[in-house]
Amino acid sequence: MSQVISLFVQNIPPSLHWKGLWHTFGKHGEVIDTFIARKLDKTGKRFGFVRFNSRCDAERAIEKFNGESRA
């Protein structure tokens, strides 16, 4: 059974737009949607969400990107 999973993504570089976020995370699973907030978090960094089609794909992306800084 497939289940949609949303991941919270912090520290998104200013040069990256939603299509870039989709492409980056799409290498690790089937992305359904991406969203980058217009406002910044309380530390002044960009954040957003990536929705995956399955828990397995989301977990694979977490293993790849958790703790990685691209700023």
PQR file of N, CA, C, O and H, with PARSE charges and radii, in Angstrom:
ATOM      1  N   MET A   1       0.834  -1.184   0.000 -0.4000 1.5000
ATOM      2  CA  MET A   1       0.000   0.000   0.000 -0.0000 2.0000
ATOM      3  C   MET A   1       0.879   1.247   0.000  0.5500 1.7000
ATOM      4  O   MET A   1       1.778   1.380   0.830 -0.5500 1.4000
ATOM      5  N   SER A   2       0.624   2.127  -0.900 -0.4000 1.5000
ATOM      6  CA  SER A   2       1.376   3.364  -1.045 -0.0000 2.0000
ATOM      7  C   SER A   2       0.831   4.418  -0.084  0.5500 1.7000
ATOM      8  O   SER A   2      -0.370   4.481   0.178 -0.5500 1.4000
ATOM      9  H   SER A   2      -0.107   2.020  -1.575  0.4000 1.0000
ATOM     10  N   GLN A   3       1.731   5.235   0.427 -0.4000 1.5000
ATOM     11  CA  GLN A   3       1.347   6.250   1.396 -0.0000 2.0000
ATOM     12  C   GLN A   3       2.156   7.507   1.128  0.5500 1.7000
ATOM     13  O   GLN A   3       3.379   7.434   1.006 -0.5500 1.4000
ATOM     14  H   GLN A   3       2.707   5.185   0.214  0.4000 1.0000
ATOM     15  N   VAL A   4       1.500   8.661   1.033 -0.4000 1.5000
ATOM     16  CA  VAL A   4       2.191   9.919   0.782 -0.0000 2.0000
ATOM     17  C   VAL A   4       2.890  10.373   2.059  0.5500 1.7000
ATOM     18  O   VAL A   4       2.279  10.429   3.126 -0.5500 1.4000
ATOM     19  H   VAL A   4       0.506   8.720   1.131  0.4000 1.0000
ATOM     20  N   ILE A   5       4.167  10.693   1.940 -0.4000 1.5000
ATOM     21  CA  ILE A   5       4.979  11.126   3.077 -0.0000 2.0000
ATOM     22  C   ILE A   5       5.569  12.497   2.758  0.5500 1.7000
ATOM     23  O   ILE A   5       6.147  12.692   1.689 -0.5500 1.4000
ATOM     24  H   ILE A   5       4.664  10.648   1.073  0.4000 1.0000
ATOM     25  N   SER A   6       5.425  13.442   3.680 -0.4000 1.5000
ATOM     26  CA  SER A   6       6.000  14.784   3.515 -0.0000 2.0000
ATOM     27  C   SER A   6       7.261  14.914   4.355  0.5500 1.7000
ATOM     28  O   SER A   6       7.281  14.551   5.531 -0.5500 1.4000
ATOM     29  H   SER A   6       4.955  13.283   4.549  0.4000 1.0000
ATOM     30  N   LEU A   7       8.310  15.436   3.737 -0.4000 1.5000
ATOM     31  CA  LEU A   7       9.557  15.713   4.450 -0.0000 2.0000
ATOM     32  C   LEU A   7       9.740  17.215   4.582  0.5500 1.7000
ATOM     33  O   LEU A   7       9.503  17.964   3.634 -0.5500 1.4000
ATOM     34  H   LEU A   7       8.294  15.731   2.781  0.4000 1.0000
ATOM     35  N   PHE A   8      10.156  17.647   5.745 -0.4000 1.5000
ATOM     36  CA  PHE A   8      10.491  19.040   6.000 -0.0000 2.0000
ATOM     37  C   PHE A   8      11.957  19.224   5.618  0.5500 1.7000
ATOM     38  O   PHE A   8      12.811  18.455   6.058 -0.5500 1.4000
ATOM     39  H   PHE A   8      10.348  17.039   6.515  0.4000 1.0000
ATOM     40  N   VAL A   9      12.255  20.236   4.803 -0.4000 1.5000
ATOM     41  CA  VAL A   9      13.614  20.483   4.327 -0.0000 2.0000
ATOM     42  C   VAL A   9      14.053  21.869   4.795  0.5500 1.7000
ATOM     43  O   VAL A   9      13.370  22.859   4.534 -0.5500 1.4000
ATOM     44  H   VAL A   9      11.561  20.862   4.446  0.4000 1.0000
ATOM     45  N   GLN A  10      15.186  21.941   5.480 -0.4000 1.5000
ATOM     46  CA  GLN A  10      15.722  23.204   5.981 -0.0000 2.0000
ATOM     47  C   GLN A  10      16.949  23.619   5.185  0.5500 1.7000
ATOM     48  O   GLN A  10      17.556  22.813   4.481 -0.5500 1.4000
ATOM     49  H   GLN A  10      15.742  21.137   5.692  0.4000 1.0000
ATOM     50  N   ASN A  11      17.303  24.899   5.312 -0.4000 1.5000
ATOM     51  CA  ASN A  11      18.548  25.424   4.762 -0.0000 2.0000
ATOM     52  C   ASN A  11      18.618  25.291   3.239  0.5500 1.7000
ATOM     53  O   ASN A  11      19.648  24.893   2.697 -0.5500 1.4000
ATOM     54  H   ASN A  11      16.810  25.554   5.884  0.4000 1.0000
ATOM     55  N   ILE A  12      17.534  25.619   2.560 -0.4000 1.5000
ATOM     56  CA  ILE A  12      17.492  25.547   1.101 -0.0000 2.0000
ATOM     57  C   ILE A  12      18.246  26.751   0.537  0.5500 1.7000
ATOM     58  O   ILE A  12      17.940  27.885   0.906 -0.5500 1.4000
ATOM     59  H   ILE A  12      16.697  25.942   3.001  0.4000 1.0000
ATOM     60  N   PRO A  13      19.222  26.536  -0.345 -0.5600 1.5000
ATOM     61  CA  PRO A  13      19.988  27.650  -0.906  0.2800 2.0000
ATOM     62  C   PRO A  13      19.088  28.643  -1.654  0.5500 1.7000
ATOM     63  O   PRO A  13      18.104  28.238  -2.272 -0.5500 1.4000
ATOM     64  N   PRO A  14      19.417  29.931  -1.604 -0.5600 1.5000
ATOM     65  CA  PRO A  14      18.611  30.955  -2.283  0.2800 2.0000
ATOM     66  C   PRO A  14      18.476  30.724  -3.783  0.5500 1.7000
ATOM     67  O   PRO A  14      17.478  31.126  -4.380 -0.5500 1.4000
ATOM     68  N   SER A  15      19.449  30.093  -4.391 -0.4000 1.5000
ATOM     69  CA  SER A  15      19.430  29.880  -5.840 -0.0000 2.0000
ATOM     70  C   SER A  15      18.529  28.718  -6.271  0.5500 1.7000
ATOM     71  O   SER A  15      18.257  28.562  -7.461 -0.5500 1.4000
ATOM     72  H   SER A  15      20.260  29.766  -3.906  0.4000 1.0000
ATOM     73  N   LEU A  16      18.066  27.904  -5.319 -0.4000 1.5000
ATOM     74  CA  LEU A  16      17.271  26.722  -5.654 -0.0000 2.0000
ATOM     75  C   LEU A  16      15.781  27.070  -5.644  0.5500 1.7000
ATOM     76  O   LEU A  16      15.281  27.650  -4.681 -0.5500 1.4000
ATOM     77  H   LEU A  16      18.287  28.031  -4.353  0.4000 1.0000
ATOM     78  N   HIS A  17      15.080  26.713  -6.716 -0.4000 1.5000
ATOM     79  CA  HIS A  17      13.628  26.914  -6.775 -0.0000 2.0000
ATOM     80  C   HIS A  17      12.961  25.548  -6.666  0.5500 1.7000
ATOM     81  O   HIS A  17      13.638  24.526  -6.550 -0.5500 1.4000
ATOM     82  H   HIS A  17      15.486  26.241  -7.499  0.4000 1.0000
ATOM     83  N   TRP A  18      11.626  25.535  -6.703 -0.4000 1.5000
ATOM     84  CA  TRP A  18      10.899  24.286  -6.461 -0.0000 2.0000
ATOM     85  C   TRP A  18      11.251  23.192  -7.455  0.5500 1.7000
ATOM     86  O   TRP A  18      11.269  22.016  -7.091 -0.5500 1.4000
ATOM     87  H   TRP A  18      11.076  26.365  -6.797  0.4000 1.0000
ATOM     88  N   LYS A  19      11.531  23.555  -8.711 -0.4000 1.5000
ATOM     89  CA  LYS A  19      11.894  22.534  -9.705 -0.0000 2.0000
ATOM     90  C   LYS A  19      13.238  21.897  -9.370  0.5500 1.7000
ATOM     91  O   LYS A  19      13.431  20.696  -9.558 -0.5500 1.4000
ATOM     92  H   LYS A  19      11.516  24.510  -9.007  0.4000 1.0000
ATOM     93  N   GLY A  20      14.160  22.710  -8.873 -0.4000 1.5000
ATOM     94  CA  GLY A  20      15.460  22.188  -8.468 -0.0000 2.0000
ATOM     95  C   GLY A  20      15.337  21.262  -7.269  0.5500 1.7000
ATOM     96  O   GLY A  20      16.018  20.239  -7.190 -0.5500 1.4000
ATOM     97  H   GLY A  20      14.002  23.686  -8.720  0.4000 1.0000
ATOM     98  N   LEU A  21      14.462  21.628  -6.336 -0.4000 1.5000
ATOM     99  CA  LEU A  21      14.212  20.781  -5.166 -0.0000 2.0000
ATOM    100  C   LEU A  21      13.617  19.447  -5.623  0.5500 1.7000
ATOM    101  O   LEU A  21      13.997  18.384  -5.132 -0.5500 1.4000
ATOM    102  H   LEU A  21      13.909  22.458  -6.401  0.4000 1.0000
ATOM    103  N   TRP A  22      12.679  19.522  -6.571 -0.4000 1.5000
ATOM    104  CA  TRP A  22      12.052  18.314  -7.136 -0.0000 2.0000
ATOM    105  C   TRP A  22      13.122  17.424  -7.783  0.5500 1.7000
ATOM    106  O   TRP A  22      13.169  16.218  -7.539 -0.5500 1.4000
ATOM    107  H   TRP A  22      12.370  20.385  -6.970  0.4000 1.0000
ATOM    108  N   HIS A  23      13.963  18.026  -8.595 -0.4000 1.5000
ATOM    109  CA  HIS A  23      15.001  17.266  -9.298 -0.0000 2.0000
ATOM    110  C   HIS A  23      15.992  16.633  -8.308  0.5500 1.7000
ATOM    111  O   HIS A  23      16.357  15.466  -8.445 -0.5500 1.4000
ATOM    112  H   HIS A  23      13.924  19.005  -8.793  0.4000 1.0000
ATOM    113  N   THR A  24      16.414  17.409  -7.327 -0.4000 1.5000
ATOM    114  CA  THR A  24      17.392  16.918  -6.349 -0.0000 2.0000
ATOM    115  C   THR A  24      16.856  15.718  -5.577  0.5500 1.7000
ATOM    116  O   THR A  24      17.546  14.708  -5.439 -0.5500 1.4000
ATOM    117  H   THR A  24      16.118  18.357  -7.216  0.4000 1.0000
ATOM    118  N   PHE A  25      15.637  15.825  -5.078 -0.4000 1.5000
ATOM    119  CA  PHE A  25      15.070  14.739  -4.294 -0.0000 2.0000
ATOM    120  C   PHE A  25      14.517  13.624  -5.181  0.5500 1.7000
ATOM    121  O   PHE A  25      14.418  12.479  -4.741 -0.5500 1.4000
ATOM    122  H   PHE A  25      15.077  16.645  -5.190  0.4000 1.0000
ATOM    123  N   GLY A  26      14.162  13.942  -6.409 -0.4000 1.5000
ATOM    124  CA  GLY A  26      13.634  12.951  -7.331 -0.0000 2.0000
ATOM    125  C   GLY A  26      14.637  11.879  -7.715  0.5500 1.7000
ATOM    126  O   GLY A  26      14.254  10.830  -8.233 -0.5500 1.4000
ATOM    127  H   GLY A  26      14.243  14.873  -6.767  0.4000 1.0000
ATOM    128  N   LYS A  27      15.906  12.125  -7.472 -0.4000 1.5000
ATOM    129  CA  LYS A  27      16.937  11.112  -7.730 -0.0000 2.0000
ATOM    130  C   LYS A  27      16.826   9.943  -6.753  0.5500 1.7000
ATOM    131  O   LYS A  27      17.406   8.881  -6.977 -0.5500 1.4000
ATOM    132  H   LYS A  27      16.218  12.977  -7.052  0.4000 1.0000
ATOM    133  N   HIS A  28      16.080  10.147  -5.671 -0.4000 1.5000
ATOM    134  CA  HIS A  28      16.014   9.138  -4.614 -0.0000 2.0000
ATOM    135  C   HIS A  28      14.624   8.557  -4.410  0.5500 1.7000
ATOM    136  O   HIS A  28      14.403   7.777  -3.484 -0.5500 1.4000
ATOM    137  H   HIS A  28      15.609  11.010  -5.488  0.4000 1.0000
ATOM    138  N   GLY A  29      13.691   8.934  -5.269 -0.4000 1.5000
ATOM    139  CA  GLY A  29      12.352   8.380  -5.167 -0.0000 2.0000
ATOM    140  C   GLY A  29      11.355   9.189  -5.977  0.5500 1.7000
ATOM    141  O   GLY A  29      11.703  10.196  -6.595 -0.5500 1.4000
ATOM    142  H   GLY A  29      13.871   9.568  -6.021  0.4000 1.0000
ATOM    143  N   GLU A  30      10.105   8.730  -5.963 -0.4000 1.5000
ATOM    144  CA  GLU A  30       9.047   9.385  -6.729 -0.0000 2.0000
ATOM    145  C   GLU A  30       8.472  10.567  -5.948  0.5500 1.7000
ATOM    146  O   GLU A  30       7.737  10.388  -4.976 -0.5500 1.4000
ATOM    147  H   GLU A  30       9.823   7.912  -5.461  0.4000 1.0000
ATOM    148  N   VAL A  31       8.819  11.777  -6.390 -0.4000 1.5000
ATOM    149  CA  VAL A  31       8.335  12.999  -5.750 -0.0000 2.0000
ATOM    150  C   VAL A  31       6.964  13.345  -6.330  0.5500 1.7000
ATOM    151  O   VAL A  31       6.767  13.310  -7.545 -0.5500 1.4000
ATOM    152  H   VAL A  31       9.416  11.923  -7.179  0.4000 1.0000
ATOM    153  N   ILE A  32       6.022  13.678  -5.447 -0.4000 1.5000
ATOM    154  CA  ILE A  32       4.682  14.076  -5.864 -0.0000 2.0000
ATOM    155  C   ILE A  32       4.591  15.591  -5.959  0.5500 1.7000
ATOM    156  O   ILE A  32       3.941  16.125  -6.857 -0.5500 1.4000
ATOM    157  H   ILE A  32       6.182  13.705  -4.460  0.4000 1.0000
ATOM    158  N   ASP A  33       5.247  16.285  -5.027 -0.4000 1.5000
ATOM    159  CA  ASP A  33       5.108  17.733  -4.951 -0.0000 2.0000
ATOM    160  C   ASP A  33       6.265  18.322  -4.152  0.5500 1.7000
ATOM    161  O   ASP A  33       6.834  17.655  -3.287 -0.5500 1.4000
ATOM    162  H   ASP A  33       5.775  15.851  -4.297  0.4000 1.0000
ATOM    163  N   THR A  34       6.610  19.574  -4.445 -0.4000 1.5000
ATOM    164  CA  THR A  34       7.581  20.316  -3.636 -0.0000 2.0000
ATOM    165  C   THR A  34       7.016  21.697  -3.361  0.5500 1.7000
ATOM    166  O   THR A  34       6.223  22.229  -4.138 -0.5500 1.4000
ATOM    167  H   THR A  34       6.148  20.116  -5.147  0.4000 1.0000
ATOM    168  N   PHE A  35       7.436  22.264  -2.247 -0.4000 1.5000
ATOM    169  CA  PHE A  35       6.990  23.600  -1.858 -0.0000 2.0000
ATOM    170  C   PHE A  35       8.112  24.279  -1.097  0.5500 1.7000
ATOM    171  O   PHE A  35       8.692  23.688  -0.186 -0.5500 1.4000
ATOM    172  H   PHE A  35       8.080  21.831  -1.615  0.4000 1.0000
ATOM    173  N   ILE A  36       8.427  25.527  -1.465 -0.4000 1.5000
ATOM    174  CA  ILE A  36       9.398  26.334  -0.731 -0.0000 2.0000
ATOM    175  C   ILE A  36       8.647  27.544  -0.188  0.5500 1.7000
ATOM    176  O   ILE A  36       8.018  28.287  -0.940 -0.5500 1.4000
ATOM    177  H   ILE A  36       7.956  26.007  -2.205  0.4000 1.0000
ATOM    178  N   ALA A  37       8.720  27.730   1.122 -0.4000 1.5000
ATOM    179  CA  ALA A  37       8.021  28.848   1.765 -0.0000 2.0000
ATOM    180  C   ALA A  37       8.626  30.173   1.331  0.5500 1.7000
ATOM    181  O   ALA A  37       9.823  30.266   1.056 -0.5500 1.4000
ATOM    182  H   ALA A  37       9.231  27.126   1.733  0.4000 1.0000
ATOM    183  N   ARG A  38       7.785  31.192   1.273 -0.4000 1.5000
ATOM    184  CA  ARG A  38       8.273  32.534   0.930 -0.0000 2.0000
ATOM    185  C   ARG A  38       8.989  33.179   2.102  0.5500 1.7000
ATOM    186  O   ARG A  38       9.920  33.962   1.917 -0.5500 1.4000
ATOM    187  H   ARG A  38       6.813  31.117   1.497  0.4000 1.0000
ATOM    188  N   LYS A  39       8.551  32.849   3.307 -0.4000 1.5000
ATOM    189  CA  LYS A  39       9.192  33.428   4.488 -0.0000 2.0000
ATOM    190  C   LYS A  39      10.384  32.570   4.908  0.5500 1.7000
ATOM    191  O   LYS A  39      10.523  31.431   4.462 -0.5500 1.4000
ATOM    192  H   LYS A  39       7.794  32.213   3.457  0.4000 1.0000
ATOM    193  N   LEU A  40      11.229  33.113   5.753 -0.4000 1.5000
ATOM    194  CA  LEU A  40      12.398  32.409   6.263 -0.0000 2.0000
ATOM    195  C   LEU A  40      12.103  31.861   7.652  0.5500 1.7000
ATOM    196  O   LEU A  40      11.190  32.328   8.334 -0.5500 1.4000
ATOM    197  H   LEU A  40      11.115  34.039   6.115  0.4000 1.0000
ATOM    198  N   ASP A  41      12.879  30.870   8.063 -0.4000 1.5000
ATOM    199  CA  ASP A  41      12.706  30.368   9.424 -0.0000 2.0000
ATOM    200  C   ASP A  41      13.316  31.361  10.413  0.5500 1.7000
ATOM    201  O   ASP A  41      13.828  32.401  10.002 -0.5500 1.4000
ATOM    202  H   ASP A  41      13.620  30.490   7.509  0.4000 1.0000
ATOM    203  N   LYS A  42      13.268  31.056  11.699 -0.4000 1.5000
ATOM    204  CA  LYS A  42      13.735  32.022  12.699 -0.0000 2.0000
ATOM    205  C   LYS A  42      15.242  32.236  12.688  0.5500 1.7000
ATOM    206  O   LYS A  42      15.734  33.165  13.328 -0.5500 1.4000
ATOM    207  H   LYS A  42      12.852  30.211  12.033  0.4000 1.0000
ATOM    208  N   THR A  43      15.982  31.397  11.974 -0.4000 1.5000
ATOM    209  CA  THR A  43      17.428  31.614  11.837 -0.0000 2.0000
ATOM    210  C   THR A  43      17.773  32.304  10.519  0.5500 1.7000
ATOM    211  O   THR A  43      18.949  32.502  10.211 -0.5500 1.4000
ATOM    212  H   THR A  43      15.582  30.643  11.454  0.4000 1.0000
ATOM    213  N   GLY A  44      16.746  32.675   9.734 -0.4000 1.5000
ATOM    214  CA  GLY A  44      16.970  33.373   8.477 -0.0000 2.0000
ATOM    215  C   GLY A  44      17.231  32.481   7.281  0.5500 1.7000
ATOM    216  O   GLY A  44      17.684  32.955   6.239 -0.5500 1.4000
ATOM    217  H   GLY A  44      15.791  32.514   9.984  0.4000 1.0000
ATOM    218  N   LYS A  45      16.950  31.190   7.418 -0.4000 1.5000
ATOM    219  CA  LYS A  45      17.185  30.237   6.326 -0.0000 2.0000
ATOM    220  C   LYS A  45      15.869  29.880   5.633  0.5500 1.7000
ATOM    221  O   LYS A  45      14.794  29.972   6.226 -0.5500 1.4000
ATOM    222  H   LYS A  45      16.582  30.805   8.264  0.4000 1.0000
ATOM    223  N   ARG A  46      15.975  29.474   4.373 -0.4000 1.5000
ATOM    224  CA  ARG A  46      14.802  29.030   3.603 -0.0000 2.0000
ATOM    225  C   ARG A  46      14.452  27.595   3.985  0.5500 1.7000
ATOM    226  O   ARG A  46      15.323  26.801   4.343 -0.5500 1.4000
ATOM    227  H   ARG A  46      16.848  29.399   3.891  0.4000 1.0000
ATOM    228  N   PHE A  47      13.160  27.280   3.903 -0.4000 1.5000
ATOM    229  CA  PHE A  47      12.700  25.929   4.202 -0.0000 2.0000
ATOM    230  C   PHE A  47      11.551  25.567   3.270  0.5500 1.7000
ATOM    231  O   PHE A  47      10.976  26.427   2.603 -0.5500 1.4000
ATOM    232  H   PHE A  47      12.453  27.924   3.613  0.4000 1.0000
ATOM    233  N   GLY A  48      11.234  24.291   3.236 -0.4000 1.5000
ATOM    234  CA  GLY A  48      10.144  23.837   2.393 -0.0000 2.0000
ATOM    235  C   GLY A  48       9.780  22.398   2.695  0.5500 1.7000
ATOM    236  O   GLY A  48      10.175  21.838   3.718 -0.5500 1.4000
ATOM    237  H   GLY A  48      11.701  23.592   3.778  0.4000 1.0000
ATOM    238  N   PHE A  49       9.017  21.808   1.782 -0.4000 1.5000
ATOM    239  CA  PHE A  49       8.541  20.440   1.956 -0.0000 2.0000
ATOM    240  C   PHE A  49       8.654  19.685   0.639  0.5500 1.7000
ATOM    241  O   PHE A  49       8.490  20.254  -0.440 -0.5500 1.4000
ATOM    242  H   PHE A  49       8.696  22.263   0.951  0.4000 1.0000
ATOM    243  N   VAL A  50       8.939  18.392   0.753 -0.4000 1.5000
ATOM    244  CA  VAL A  50       8.959  17.496  -0.400 -0.0000 2.0000
ATOM    245  C   VAL A  50       8.032  16.340  -0.064  0.5500 1.7000
ATOM    246  O   VAL A  50       8.178  15.710   0.984 -0.5500 1.4000
ATOM    247  H   VAL A  50       9.073  17.930   1.630  0.4000 1.0000
ATOM    248  N   ARG A  51       7.083  16.057  -0.939 -0.4000 1.5000
ATOM    249  CA  ARG A  51       6.155  14.940  -0.727 -0.0000 2.0000
ATOM    250  C   ARG A  51       6.536  13.777  -1.632  0.5500 1.7000
ATOM    251  O   ARG A  51       6.714  13.934  -2.840 -0.5500 1.4000
ATOM    252  H   ARG A  51       6.964  16.569  -1.790  0.4000 1.0000
ATOM    253  N   PHE A  52       6.656  12.611  -1.018 -0.4000 1.5000
ATOM    254  CA  PHE A  52       7.008  11.386  -1.733 -0.0000 2.0000
ATOM    255  C   PHE A  52       5.811  10.459  -1.824  0.5500 1.7000
ATOM    256  O   PHE A  52       4.894  10.522  -1.005 -0.5500 1.4000
ATOM    257  H   PHE A  52       6.511  12.483  -0.037  0.4000 1.0000
ATOM    258  N   ASN A  53       5.834   9.602  -2.828 -0.4000 1.5000
ATOM    259  CA  ASN A  53       4.769   8.638  -3.062 -0.0000 2.0000
ATOM    260  C   ASN A  53       4.819   7.461  -2.095  0.5500 1.7000
ATOM    261  O   ASN A  53       3.820   6.762  -1.924 -0.5500 1.4000
ATOM    262  H   ASN A  53       6.579   9.552  -3.493  0.4000 1.0000
ATOM    263  N   SER A  54       5.961   7.232  -1.464 -0.4000 1.5000
ATOM    264  CA  SER A  54       6.054   6.092  -0.549 -0.0000 2.0000
ATOM    265  C   SER A  54       7.017   6.389   0.600  0.5500 1.7000
ATOM    266  O   SER A  54       7.911   7.229   0.499 -0.5500 1.4000
ATOM    267  H   SER A  54       6.772   7.799  -1.603  0.4000 1.0000
ATOM    268  N   ARG A  55       6.797   5.675   1.678 -0.4000 1.5000
ATOM    269  CA  ARG A  55       7.653   5.799   2.857 -0.0000 2.0000
ATOM    270  C   ARG A  55       9.087   5.365   2.528  0.5500 1.7000
ATOM    271  O   ARG A  55      10.048   5.972   3.001 -0.5500 1.4000
ATOM    272  H   ARG A  55       6.070   4.993   1.760  0.4000 1.0000
ATOM    273  N   CYS A  56       9.216   4.342   1.739 -0.4000 1.5000
ATOM    274  CA  CYS A  56      10.542   3.827   1.354 -0.0000 2.0000
ATOM    275  C   CYS A  56      11.348   4.907   0.625  0.5500 1.7000
ATOM    276  O   CYS A  56      12.528   5.102   0.918 -0.5500 1.4000
ATOM    277  H   CYS A  56       8.436   3.849   1.356  0.4000 1.0000
ATOM    278  N   ASP A  57      10.721   5.604  -0.316 -0.4000 1.5000
ATOM    279  CA  ASP A  57      11.405   6.671  -1.053 -0.0000 2.0000
ATOM    280  C   ASP A  57      11.806   7.806  -0.112  0.5500 1.7000
ATOM    281  O   ASP A  57      12.907   8.347  -0.214 -0.5500 1.4000
ATOM    282  H   ASP A  57       9.762   5.445  -0.554  0.4000 1.0000
ATOM    283  N   ALA A  58      10.905   8.162   0.801 -0.4000 1.5000
ATOM    284  CA  ALA A  58      11.197   9.230   1.760 -0.0000 2.0000
ATOM    285  C   ALA A  58      12.367   8.844   2.665  0.5500 1.7000
ATOM    286  O   ALA A  58      13.247   9.663   2.927 -0.5500 1.4000
ATOM    287  H   ALA A  58      10.010   7.723   0.884  0.4000 1.0000
ATOM    288  N   GLU A  59      12.378   7.615   3.135 -0.4000 1.5000
ATOM    289  CA  GLU A  59      13.467   7.153   4.006 -0.0000 2.0000
ATOM    290  C   GLU A  59      14.800   7.143   3.267  0.5500 1.7000
ATOM    291  O   GLU A  59      15.835   7.456   3.854 -0.5500 1.4000
ATOM    292  H   GLU A  59      11.663   6.949   2.922  0.4000 1.0000
ATOM    293  N   ARG A  60      14.783   6.788   1.997 -0.4000 1.5000
ATOM    294  CA  ARG A  60      16.009   6.799   1.194 -0.0000 2.0000
ATOM    295  C   ARG A  60      16.548   8.227   1.069  0.5500 1.7000
ATOM    296  O   ARG A  60      17.754   8.447   1.170 -0.5500 1.4000
ATOM    297  H   ARG A  60      13.942   6.534   1.521  0.4000 1.0000
ATOM    298  N   ALA A  61      15.661   9.184   0.850 -0.4000 1.5000
ATOM    299  CA  ALA A  61      16.068  10.594   0.752 -0.0000 2.0000
ATOM    300  C   ALA A  61      16.597  11.100   2.088  0.5500 1.7000
ATOM    301  O   ALA A  61      17.575  11.847   2.126 -0.5500 1.4000
ATOM    302  H   ALA A  61      14.680   9.005   0.768  0.4000 1.0000
ATOM    303  N   ILE A  62      15.963  10.703   3.176 -0.4000 1.5000
ATOM    304  CA  ILE A  62      16.436  11.113   4.502 -0.0000 2.0000
ATOM    305  C   ILE A  62      17.848  10.601   4.734  0.5500 1.7000
ATOM    306  O   ILE A  62      18.705  11.342   5.216 -0.5500 1.4000
ATOM    307  H   ILE A  62      15.168  10.097   3.145  0.4000 1.0000
ATOM    308  N   GLU A  63      18.096   9.347   4.397 -0.4000 1.5000
ATOM    309  CA  GLU A  63      19.441   8.782   4.568 -0.0000 2.0000
ATOM    310  C   GLU A  63      20.474   9.563   3.767  0.5500 1.7000
ATOM    311  O   GLU A  63      21.599   9.756   4.228 -0.5500 1.4000
ATOM    312  H   GLU A  63      17.400   8.746   4.005  0.4000 1.0000
ATOM    313  N   LYS A  64      20.102  10.012   2.576 -0.4000 1.5000
ATOM    314  CA  LYS A  64      21.032  10.732   1.711 -0.0000 2.0000
ATOM    315  C   LYS A  64      21.280  12.164   2.199  0.5500 1.7000
ATOM    316  O   LYS A  64      22.424  12.618   2.230 -0.5500 1.4000
ATOM    317  H   LYS A  64      19.188   9.855   2.202  0.4000 1.0000
ATOM    318  N   PHE A  65      20.215  12.874   2.579 -0.4000 1.5000
ATOM    319  CA  PHE A  65      20.335  14.311   2.814 -0.0000 2.0000
ATOM    320  C   PHE A  65      20.342  14.732   4.280  0.5500 1.7000
ATOM    321  O   PHE A  65      20.679  15.881   4.566 -0.5500 1.4000
ATOM    322  H   PHE A  65      19.286  12.505   2.554  0.4000 1.0000
ATOM    323  N   ASN A  66      19.991  13.869   5.212 -0.4000 1.5000
ATOM    324  CA  ASN A  66      19.904  14.282   6.606 -0.0000 2.0000
ATOM    325  C   ASN A  66      21.239  14.811   7.114  0.5500 1.7000
ATOM    326  O   ASN A  66      22.248  14.105   7.105 -0.5500 1.4000
ATOM    327  H   ASN A  66      19.717  12.935   4.980  0.4000 1.0000
ATOM    328  N   GLY A  67      21.226  16.064   7.558 -0.4000 1.5000
ATOM    329  CA  GLY A  67      22.436  16.694   8.090 -0.0000 2.0000
ATOM    330  C   GLY A  67      23.334  17.311   7.041  0.5500 1.7000
ATOM    331  O   GLY A  67      24.329  17.948   7.388 -0.5500 1.4000
ATOM    332  H   GLY A  67      20.406  16.637   7.566  0.4000 1.0000
ATOM    333  N   GLU A  68      23.013  17.144   5.765 -0.4000 1.5000
ATOM    334  CA  GLU A  68      23.840  17.715   4.697 -0.0000 2.0000
ATOM    335  C   GLU A  68      23.562  19.202   4.571  0.5500 1.7000
ATOM    336  O   GLU A  68      22.408  19.630   4.572 -0.5500 1.4000
ATOM    337  H   GLU A  68      22.205  16.627   5.483  0.4000 1.0000
ATOM    338  N   SER A  69      24.614  19.979   4.465 -0.4000 1.5000
ATOM    339  CA  SER A  69      24.477  21.425   4.305 -0.0000 2.0000
ATOM    340  C   SER A  69      24.994  21.827   2.938  0.5500 1.7000
ATOM    341  O   SER A  69      26.103  21.456   2.554 -0.5500 1.4000
ATOM    342  H   SER A  69      25.552  19.631   4.464  0.4000 1.0000
ATOM    343  N   ARG A  70      24.186  22.590   2.196 -0.4000 1.5000
ATOM    344  CA  ARG A  70      24.585  23.019   0.859 -0.0000 2.0000
ATOM    345  C   ARG A  70      24.747  24.532   0.785  0.5500 1.7000
ATOM    346  O   ARG A  70      24.955  25.079  -0.298 -0.5500 1.4000
ATOM    347  H   ARG A  70      23.285  22.890   2.508  0.4000 1.0000
ATOM    348  N   ALA A  71      24.656  25.207   1.910 -0.4000 1.5000
ATOM    349  CA  ALA A  71      24.755  26.674   1.902 -0.0000 2.0000
ATOM    350  C   ALA A  71      26.191  27.136   1.899  0.5500 1.7000
ATOM    351  O   ALA A  71      26.453  28.339   1.892 -0.5500 1.4000
ATOM    352  H   ALA A  71      24.487  24.763   2.790  0.4000 1.0000
TER
END
